[in-house]
Amino acid sequence: MRFVGQSLWACLVLGVAIGTTHPVRAEDRNPAPARSGDSIAKDHLRRARQARSSGKWSEAHAAYTAAFEAIDATSVTEREAAEIAGELGLCELKLRKFRDAAEHLAWSLERRKALSPEQQRGFADGLAKAVPFLATLYLSVDPPDAEVFVGGKSIGRPRRTYTLFFEPGKHMVRAQAPDRGEGTQTLDAQAGTEPIMTFQLLRSAESSGKGDTPVVPKRSSAPPVARPQAPGQPASWPATLRIAGIAATTATLSVGSLLMIRATNLDGDLSERRDGLNGGATPSGSRCFQAADRPACADLLRLRDERNLSAGVGTALLITGGVIGAATAASFFTDFSFLGLTPARDRIHASPVATGREIGVMLEGSW
């Protein structure tokens, strides 16, 4: 009886456990994966391209817009984002939405490194077609963290300069920054024009008592650039020697080349006159140089001396120019820190130059 009681108690506990356990369904074991934002953006892009290929531009525009708005919430690559913006701009150009087309095409071309050359050309051509219908405003703002509003709507992350597109008509542009004044200007946009507008917001202390006076637009001017001071005498002599070395190399090589050419021409004249004087007989030609009293032989001796002089001086100048040029080129790679100067950081680029009359080396660099 004791064994039977224990058996009944075990069955009762097992029944309670089975009754309180929920059944496991197949969908609970393998839950369906949630769709990611990335796949949603690609679905919009696929539908947009299908509608575009079918000529359904309004449907394509809606799908492209949905794909572009999903960029920030997805993990699409920069290339995919640039493609979506560019294709959206071309679709808007087809629907004659010129302002939207210009903005999206310009946004895509700001990431042109992620686009293929063919896409860059296509999007640039589309932007060039939209711009004539718009006014292109070049806006500069100081300070660069000021927020800019067009028609009461913020135009995005603060920057120092903007390129904005406006349809013809009057538009209100406003800029404001923390602890700064507020500026407002009116733009009279005309198609095909490129106006320039500048906001320079003053600090609160400087702008107190001035009210909300609009900032007068003015053309942006580059800030003054600090001019570097002239180097002192100890640091300037290597540059002076390099310049002198380049000039001496050029001069000696040029003069040497001319003298060698002259020697070659004199040698040809000497051979022709000697052959004409002796009728082409070489032995008599050697005897002619011994008869200096004859006028013809004296002329030959003069030509020979000029030839030898030109060849000798030309060879010497070519050798000298080569040595000076090698020393000058080596100075660009020499560190003069042992003399207490700043180590040489500049580099040069040497490229051979050959023409019909001369040959040499062109050195490019800064010193």
C-alpha positions in Angstrom: 0.0 0.0 0.0 2.9 2.3 0.7 4.3 1.7 -2.8 0.9 2.4 -4.3 0.5 5.7 -2.5 3.9 6.9 -3.7 3.0 6.0 -7.2 -0.2 7.9 -7.1 1.6 11.0 -5.7 4.2 10.9 -8.5 1.4 10.7 -11.1 -0.4 13.6 -9.6 2.8 15.8 -9.6 3.5 14.8 -13.3 0.0 15.7 -14.3 0.2 19.2 -12.7 3.5 19.8 -14.5 2.1 18.8 -17.9 -1.0 20.9 -17.3 0.9 24.1 -16.5 3.4 23.8 -19.4 2.5 25.7 -22.6 2.9 23.9 -25.9 5.9 25.0 -28.0 4.8 26.0 -31.5 7.0 25.8 -34.6 6.9 29.6 -35.1 8.1 30.0 -31.5 11.1 27.9 -32.2 12.0 29.7 -35.4 10.6 33.2 -35.2 10.5 35.2 -38.5 13.3 37.7 -38.7 12.2 41.3 -38.6 12.8 43.4 -41.8 15.7 45.7 -41.4 15.6 49.3 -42.5 18.3 48.5 -45.0 16.1 46.0 -46.8 13.2 48.5 -46.8 15.3 51.1 -48.5 16.4 48.6 -51.1 12.8 47.5 -51.7 11.8 51.2 -52.3 14.8 51.5 -54.7 13.9 48.4 -56.6 10.3 49.5 -57.0 11.5 53.0 -58.1 13.8 51.5 -60.8 11.0 49.3 -62.1 8.6 52.2 -62.3 11.2 54.3 -64.1 11.9 51.6 -66.7 8.1 51.5 -67.3 7.9 55.2 -67.7 5.8 55.7 -64.6 7.7 58.8 -63.4 5.2 59.8 -60.6 5.3 56.3 -59.1 9.1 56.2 -59.5 9.4 59.6 -57.8 7.4 58.5 -54.8 9.5 55.3 -54.4 12.8 57.2 -54.8 11.6 59.8 -52.2 10.8 57.0 -49.7 14.2 55.4 -50.3 16.0 58.7 -49.9 14.2 59.5 -46.6 15.1 56.0 -45.3 18.9 56.7 -45.8 19.5 58.1 -42.3 17.6 55.3 -40.6 19.4 52.5 -42.5 23.0 51.2 -42.9 23.3 51.8 -46.6 26.7 52.6 -47.9 27.8 56.0 -49.1 27.8 54.8 -52.7 24.2 53.5 -52.4 23.1 56.8 -50.8 24.7 58.9 -53.6 23.1 56.7 -56.2 19.6 57.1 -54.6 20.0 60.9 -54.4 21.2 61.1 -58.0 18.5 58.9 -59.5 15.9 60.8 -57.5 17.2 64.1 -58.9 17.0 62.8 -62.5 13.5 61.6 -61.9 12.5 65.1 -60.5 14.2 66.7 -63.5 12.0 64.6 -65.8 8.9 65.8 -63.8 10.2 69.4 -64.1 10.7 69.7 -60.3 13.9 71.7 -61.0 14.7 72.9 -57.4 14.3 69.5 -55.9 16.3 68.0 -58.8 19.2 70.5 -58.3 19.3 69.9 -54.5 19.4 66.1 -54.8 21.9 66.0 -57.7 24.2 68.5 -55.9 23.9 66.3 -52.7 24.9 63.3 -54.7 27.8 65.0 -56.5 29.2 66.1 -53.1 29.9 62.4 -52.7 31.3 62.0 -56.2 34.2 59.8 -55.1 31.7 57.0 -54.3 30.2 57.2 -57.8 31.4 55.7 -61.0 32.6 58.1 -63.8 29.5 57.4 -65.8 27.3 58.2 -62.9 29.2 61.4 -62.2 28.8 62.6 -65.8 25.1 61.7 -65.8 24.3 63.5 -62.6 26.4 66.5 -63.5 24.6 66.8 -66.9 21.3 66.7 -65.0 22.4 69.4 -62.6 23.5 71.6 -65.6 20.0 71.2 -67.1 18.2 72.2 -63.9 20.3 75.2 -63.0 19.2 77.6 -65.8 15.7 77.5 -64.3 16.8 78.5 -60.9 18.8 81.1 -58.9 22.0 79.7 -57.4 22.7 81.4 -54.1 26.2 81.3 -52.6 25.8 82.0 -48.9 28.5 82.5 -46.3 27.8 82.7 -42.6 29.9 84.0 -39.7 30.1 82.3 -37.2 30.0 78.9 -38.9 27.8 77.4 -36.2 24.9 79.7 -37.0 21.7 78.0 -38.1 20.2 79.2 -41.4 16.5 79.2 -42.2 14.8 79.6 -45.6 11.1 80.4 -45.5 11.1 79.6 -41.8 12.6 76.1 -42.3 16.0 75.1 -41.2 18.2 74.0 -44.1 20.3 71.4 -42.1 23.6 71.1 -40.3 25.4 74.5 -39.8 28.3 75.2 -42.1 30.3 78.2 -43.1 29.3 78.2 -46.7 26.2 77.0 -48.6 25.1 76.6 -52.2 21.4 76.9 -52.3 18.9 76.8 -55.2 15.8 79.0 -55.4 12.9 79.2 -57.8 12.3 82.7 -59.2 10.6 85.0 -56.8 11.2 86.6 -53.4 12.5 84.5 -50.5 13.4 85.2 -46.9 16.7 84.0 -45.5 17.4 84.2 -41.8 20.5 83.2 -39.7 20.9 83.0 -35.9 23.5 81.7 -33.5 23.8 81.4 -29.7 25.0 84.6 -28.0 24.8 86.4 -31.4 22.5 88.7 -33.1 20.0 87.6 -35.7 20.2 88.6 -39.4 17.4 88.5 -42.0 17.7 89.2 -45.7 15.4 89.1 -48.7 16.5 87.4 -51.9 14.9 88.4 -55.2 15.7 85.3 -57.1 15.9 85.3 -60.9 16.4 82.3 -63.1 20.0 81.8 -64.3 21.6 84.2 -61.8 24.2 83.5 -59.1 23.7 86.0 -56.2 26.1 86.1 -53.2 24.8 86.7 -49.7 26.8 87.1 -46.5 25.7 87.0 -42.8 28.1 88.4 -40.2 26.3 88.0 -36.8 27.6 90.2 -34.0 27.9 89.2 -30.4 25.0 90.1 -28.1 26.9 93.0 -26.4 27.8 94.5 -29.8 24.3 94.1 -31.3 22.4 95.5 -28.3 20.2 98.4 -29.2 20.3 97.7 -32.9 17.0 95.8 -33.0 16.3 93.4 -35.8 17.9 95.5 -38.5 18.5 93.3 -41.6 22.1 92.6 -42.4 23.1 94.4 -45.6 24.3 91.8 -48.1 27.8 92.2 -49.3 30.2 90.2 -51.3 32.3 87.8 -49.4 35.9 88.6 -49.1 38.7 86.3 -48.1 40.2 86.9 -44.7 43.6 88.5 -44.7 46.4 86.0 -45.0 49.3 86.3 -42.7 52.5 86.8 -44.8 55.4 84.7 -43.7 58.5 86.6 -42.6 61.5 86.6 -44.8 64.1 84.0 -43.7 67.2 85.2 -42.1 70.6 85.2 -43.7 71.8 81.8 -42.2 68.7 80.0 -43.5 68.6 81.6 -47.0 72.1 80.8 -48.3 71.3 77.2 -49.3 68.4 78.4 -51.5 70.6 81.1 -53.0 73.3 78.5 -53.9 70.7 76.2 -55.3 69.4 78.9 -57.6 72.9 79.8 -58.6 73.7 76.2 -59.3 70.7 75.7 -61.5 71.5 78.9 -63.4 75.2 77.9 -63.8 74.2 74.3 -64.9 71.8 75.7 -67.5 74.3 78.2 -68.9 77.3 75.8 -69.1 75.3 73.0 -70.7 73.7 75.3 -73.2 77.0 77.0 -74.2 78.8 73.6 -74.3 76.2 72.1 -76.5 76.4 75.0 -78.9 80.2 74.8 -79.1 80.0 71.0 -79.8 77.5 71.7 -82.6 79.9 74.4 -84.0 82.8 72.0 -83.8 80.8 69.4 -85.7 80.0 71.9 -88.5 83.6 73.1 -88.7 84.8 69.5 -89.0 82.4 69.0 -91.9 83.6 72.2 -93.6 87.3 71.2 -93.1 86.7 67.8 -94.6 85.0 69.3 -97.7 87.7 71.9 -98.3 90.5 69.4 -97.8 88.9 66.9 -100.2 88.3 69.7 -102.8 91.9 71.0 -102.5 93.5 67.6 -102.9 91.0 66.0 -105.2 90.0 63.4 -102.6 93.6 62.2 -102.0 94.2 61.8 -98.4 98.1 61.7 -98.4 98.3 65.1 -100.1 96.0 66.5 -97.6 98.4 65.7 -94.8 101.2 67.3 -96.7 99.1 70.4 -97.2 99.1 71.2 -93.4 102.9 71.4 -93.6 102.8 74.1 -96.3 101.5 77.0 -94.4 102.6 79.5 -97.0 99.8 78.4 -99.4 96.6 80.4 -98.8 94.3 77.4 -99.1 96.4 75.4 -96.6 96.4 78.3 -94.2 92.6 78.4 -94.4 92.5 74.7 -93.6 94.8 75.2 -90.6 92.6 78.0 -89.3 89.5 75.8 -89.6 91.2 72.9 -87.8 92.3 75.2 -85.0 88.8 76.6 -84.6 87.3 73.1 -84.6 89.7 71.8 -82.0 89.1 74.9 -79.8 85.3 74.6 -80.0 85.4 70.9 -79.3 87.7 71.2 -76.3 85.9 74.1 -74.7 82.5 72.5 -75.4 83.6 69.2 -73.8 84.9 71.1 -70.8 81.7 73.0 -70.4 79.6 69.9 -70.6 81.6 68.2 -68.0 81.5 71.3 -65.7 77.8 71.7 -66.2 77.2 68.0 -65.3 79.2 68.3 -62.1 77.4 71.5 -61.0 74.0 70.0 -61.9 74.8 66.8 -59.9 75.9 68.9 -56.9 72.8 71.1 -57.1 70.5 68.1 -57.3 72.2 66.5 -54.4 71.7 69.6 -52.2 68.0 69.1 -52.3 68.3 65.9 -50.5 71.0 67.1 -48.0 70.2 67.8 -44.4 71.8 70.9 -43.2 70.9 70.4 -39.5 74.6 70.0 -38.6 75.0 73.7 -39.5 72.2 74.6 -37.1 69.6 75.1 -39.8 66.2 73.6 -40.3 66.5 70.1 -41.9 65.7 70.1 -45.6 62.2 68.9 -46.2 61.6 70.0 -49.7 61.8 67.6 -52.6 62.3 68.0 -56.3 61.1 66.2 -59.3 63.5 65.6 -62.1 62.3 64.8 -65.7 64.3 64.5 -68.9 63.6 67.0 -71.7 64.6 66.4 -75.3 64.0 68.5 -78.3 65.3 68.5 -81.9 68.3 70.7 -80.9 69.0 70.0 -77.2 68.7 67.5 -74.4 68.7 68.0 -70.7 66.9 67.6 -67.4 64.1 69.8 -65.9 64.1 70.2 -62.2 60.8 71.1 -60.4 60.5 71.9 -56.7 60.6 74.7 -54.1 63.6 76.0 -52.2 
